[in-house]
Amino acid sequence: MAKAPENEHPQKAFGWAARDTSGILSPLDFSRRQNGDDDVTVKILYCGVCHSDLHCLKNEWGFTNYPIVPGHEIVGLVTAVGTSVHRFKVGDRVGVGVIVGSCQTCDICEQSLENYCPKVMFTYNSTYHDGTKTYGGYSDMIVVHQRFVLQFPENLPSDAGAPLLCAGITVYSPMKYYGMTEPGKHLGVAGLGGLGHVAVKIGKAFGLKVTVISTSPKKEDEAIKKLGADAFVLSSDPTKMKAFVNSMDYIIDTIAAVHPLAPLLSLLKMDGKLVTVGLPEKPLELPIFPLVLGRKLVGGSDIGGMKETQEMLDFCAKHNITADIELIRVEQINTAMERLAKSDVKYRFVIDIANSISCPGRSM
C-alpha cells in the first residue's frame, strides 16, 4: 500500500496542492528525500506560474496524478550538498527548472539533451528513480540531483528571473536549434503571453527584426513601446495580415489554445520556419499546400537540456533579459489561476514563496 505523501520520505515539506480536476489548490503536508551524495537541497525563494501548471492542475492533458504540487520555475538558496557535489555550496543561489531526472546514460543524455530522454522525470507529476512522486516548487524546499540544478547568474533578479527556467529556455532552444539567430532576419512571435514576451526580448538580443502577431489590438503599444518589438500585426484583421504575407524568415508560435496555422504559414517567406512551442489540449490542423508550395518547415521544440539552459541563463544575464512579472503570495494562487485562464496577467505570475509559505511547526 502506498504511503501518504507526508510519510514517503524523512524530510518534512509543505506546499500547495490540487487534489482533483477542479484544480483548486490548498495546503498539503508532504515529504522530501534526505540529501544524498549527489543531491542539492534548496530552500525555495520564488516559483513562477506556468500555463502548463494550469493544464496539469485540471488534468487537461490526461495524465495528472493527484495530489499535485505544481511549479517548475524555481529559484532558491542551497542549504545542503552531498559529498559528491562540487559545483554548488551552501548559500549559493540556484535554479531548478522543468526536469529533475533522466537516465543519464543514453545517447540523448550524453548530448546534454536530458529533456528528450525517454526516461525524463519532470519536477512535478512524475515518478522518480525510487518510485515516489515528484512534487514541484509551490513548496518550501526541494531536493534535486546536482545534474539538474542550475547556477543562477549574479545579476539576474530571483523573482523576475525565475520564469526564464521554463519560458526562457522554451523559446531560446528552438531559436538556437533551428538557426533563428541571424542578425537582421525577420522573426514573428505569435502570441504575446508568458512565452511570447520573452521571445521578443531574446529575439531582439540576437539582432533580429521582431514582429508580434496577436489577436488583441490592445497589445500593440505594449509590444512595441515596452517590449521593443519592431512591428505588430493583428491576426484577426485580414487586411493587416496581407501586408505581412511572405515577409518573415521564422515564426515562434507560443499560442497554447487551438488556432489555425494557415494564416501564420502565409506570413513566411520561401524556406521559412514555423516552430510551435505552445501545447494546446487538442490537435492543430496542418495545411500541406503552403508547406509544399513554399518549401516551408513546421517544427516543434520542448524546453532544453541542462547545458543549454545554463547557456540561456547566462545569455539573459548578459543582455539584461528578465520576465515581466506580477508577484503574488501563495494564498493568492487560485485567483491567479483564474486570471491566467483568461490571459489576465502581464506576463507571468511569480509566487513569493519565502515570504508567504512555511511548514507548520518548522521555521523556514
Secondary structure, DSSP 8 states (H G I E B T S, - for coil): ----GGGSSSEEEEEEEE-STT--EEEEEEEE----TTEEEEEEEEEE--HHHHHHHTTTTS---SSB-----EEEEEEEE-TT--S--TT-EEEE-SEEE--S-SHHHHTT-GGG-TT-EESSSSB-TTS-B---SSBSEEEEEGGG-EE--TTS-HHHHGGGGTHHHHHHHHHHHTTTT-TT-EEEEE--SHHHHHHHHHHHHTT-EEEEEES-TTHHHIIIIIT--SEEEETT-HHHHHTTTT-EEEEEE---S---SHHHHHHEEEEEEEEE----SS-----SHHHHHHT-EEEE-----HHHHHHHHHHHHHTT----EEEE-GGGHHHHHHHHHTT-SSSEEEEE-TTT---TTS--
